[in-house]
Amino acid sequence: MTSDLLAPLDLAFWNIESAENPMHLAALGVFEAHSPTAGAHAADLLAARAAAVPGLRMRIRDAWQPRGILRPFSFGGAAREPAPDFDPLDHVRLHAPTADFQAVAGRLMERPLERGRPPWEAHVLPGEDGVSFAVLFKFHHALADGLRALTLAAAVLDPMDLPARKPRPQEPSRRRLPDVRRLPGLVRGALSDVGRALDIGASVAVSTLAVRSSSALTAEPSGTRRTAGVVVDIDDVHLIRKAVGGTVNDVTIAVVAGALRRWLDERGDGSEGVAPRALIPVSKRRPRTAHPQGNRLSGYLIRLPVDDPEPLRRLAAVRTAMDRNKDAGPNRGAGAVALLADHVPALGHRLGGPLVGGAARLWFDILVTSVPLPGIALKLGGHAVTEVYPFAPLARGQSLAVAISTYRGRVHYGLVADAESVPDLEVLAKALSEEVAALITACAP
């Protein structure tokens, strides 16, 4: 496996990281256990299988030399390359039995991944009950986005019966210099990029206009983490969707808005006038690309109608906002600001990373992201996954992030919070379930 330069957005994630705000994403999988030794056996399997997965061998190193005529801005960048001393035992760790997987996961989410080694870890957590164990997979966002992380994790789980892949069409050979016949189109494309950048910049400016958020969603980083997980029956989500229209995504986002309202009111912060900006990431990665592991993200930015007391009106507001974003497309609007990373030289990412990381709170208040999972059963050593909670990284200055995955007929919400700012995360978790129940009641004839 050869080295390759990080894509611009990967480089941005690599450079905005700090000790208080590590940029890893994660997933906590809970497995049924056939015996008290199932966790130890799972750790042995993960280490043995990781040794044979090329993508797990990749470390990230500085790349200060320009590479090729058409890559003059790679100076100051970084590249993935095989680690010569890769040892999977450095990355797979077996912990003492625990009665609370989420409590341990929160502490493990605090720890940044070691930057000198392949930036991933798998933590095996045996359950004290002897009938379950959990595995927390952590991947740096510069190594993998949600789809790539799923691929890497699946490579160390039991083999899955997947449909055969269609042959990949042969890619055209690449020129070192552009074809002069394409220059007019390239110029038009460049002008279009400039127009899009100006549009995105204007939208970001508008999005910061005074609409009340909440101090509960912003915080000086403490470096501490707390996690929680909530499971919702997908049939309940479909019942709501069929009653009022929209998509499953609209419903799951509206549930977050309603839960935030309940949580803010219960903790005494109040929800009146609160409409936090939620960033909804949108993957722009094309299938079968030459560099499938690179992050290609845009996003939609919407105001969560936390201040509206009626559940169905909240859902209608979310649906309208999402439809408006979809009509505009993922290339424009404030949520598409991640696309501007493509136009920043590598050295600019290196020098400006800390500044960009600190500016996230000016752009959005909370991340609400969906992480796709396969519809088939996942297993490790014959032990089936019963729950799977995705976790997103916290941007600097933000106290809460929500990730959502659907697996085997159930929607799993994974919550990550700054532990000092949000000591009552379990209250918000409970509010998610309560909001689903409230929507079902509101939909009843």
C-alpha positions, 0 to 999 in steps of 0.5 A, a space after each residue: 500500500 502506497 502513501 497518499 496526500 490527505 484530502 483538504 477536509 481531512 487535513 482540516 480535521 487533522 489540524 484543528 484537533 487539540 487536547 481538549 477537542 480530539 477529532 475522532 468519531 466512534 461507535 459503541 457496539 453492544 454484543 450478546 455474550 455466550 460466555 463470561 470469556 466472550 469479551 477476551 475472545 473478542 479482543 483476541 479476534 480484533 487484534 488478529 484480524 486488524 493485522 490483515 486490514 491494510 487501512 488500519 495500518 495507515 498512519 498520518 505524517 507531515 508532507 512538506 514537499 510539493 508532489 507533482 506539477 499540479 499539486 503546488 499547494 501540497 506544501 505543509 500538508 500531510 499524507 497517509 502511509 503504511 506504518 512500518 512498526 504497526 502492532 495491532 496489540 497497541 490498538 486493541 485493549 481489553 478492559 476490566 468488566 463494567 456495569 455501565 458501558 456508556 460511563 466507560 465510553 465517555 472517559 475513553 472519548 476524552 483521550 486523543 488518539 496517538 498521532 504518531 501511530 495509525 489513529 484508531 483504537 478498539 476498546 473491549 468492555 466485558 459486562 459484569 453481567 457475563 451476558 454482554 460485552 461492548 466494543 468502542 471503535 475510535 477513528 480519527 476523522 482524518 483517517 476515516 469519515 463515517 462510511 470509511 469507519 464503518 468499512 474498517 470496523 466491518 473488516 474486523 467483524 465476522 464476514 458478512 454475506 454481501 451482494 457481489 460488487 459490480 466490476 469497476 469501470 476502468 478509469 481514464 488515464 490522468 494527464 500531468 497537464 490539463 488539456 488546453 481544449 478544456 481551459 474555457 470550461 475550467 475557467 467557467 468552473 473556477 468562476 462558478 467556485 468563486 460565486 459559490 464561495 461568496 454565496 456560502 460566505 454570505 449565508 454564514 454571515 446571515 446565519 450568525 444574526 441574533 436568534 437566541 441559542 442557549 448557553 447550555 449548548 456552548 462551553 469553554 472546552 474542559 476536555 471531559 466527555 460523557 456519552 449516552 445512548 437511546 433506542 427508538 423503534 423504527 416502526 414508531 418513527 414510520 408511524 409519525 412519518 406516515 401520519 404527517 409526511 416528510 422523511 425519517 430524517 425529518 422525524 429524527 431531527 424533530 425529535 432532537 428539537 423537542 428533546 432539547 426543549 424538554 431538557 432546557 426547561 427541566 434544567 431551568 435554562 428555559 426554551 423561550 425564543 431558543 432556535 439553535 443552529 443545527 449542522 446536518 452533514 451531507 456526504 458528497 463522496 462519489 462511489 468507487 473514487 480513486 481515494 474512497 477514504 477521503 472526507 467529502 462533506 457538505 451540510 445543511 444548516 437549519 434552525 431547530 424550532 426548540 421554542 415552539 411548544 407544539 410537537 407537530 409544528 416543530 416537525 413541520 418546521 424541520 421538514 420545511 427547513 430541510 426541504 428548503 436546503 435540499 432545493 438549494 442543494 448541498 453546494 450552497 448555503 452556510 452548511 456547505 462551508 466545509 467545501 471551502 476547505 478544497 480551496 485552501 492551500 495545505 499550509 493554510 490548513 496547518 497555520 489556520 487550523 486552531 483559528 478555524 477550530 475556535 470559530 465553529 461556535 460562530 457557525 453552528 450550535 449543535 451537530 446532528 448527523 446520521 451515520 449509515 449502517 448495513 441492514 444485515 446483522 453484525 457479529 464478532 466471534 459469533 456474538 451478535 450486535 444488539 445495540 450500536 451507538 454512533 458518536 461524533 466529535 465535539 467542535 471547540 466551544 460546543 457542549 453537545 453532538 448527536 449522531 443517529 444510526 438505524 440498525 435492525 429495526 431500531 433507531 439509535 441516538 448516540 449523544 456526546 457532551 462536555 461532561 462539565 457543561 452537561 452533567 445531566 446528559 441522561 435527562 436529555 437522553 430520557 427526553 428523546 424517548 419522551 418526545 417520540 411518545 409525544 409525537 405519536 400522541 399528537 398524530 393520533 386521530 
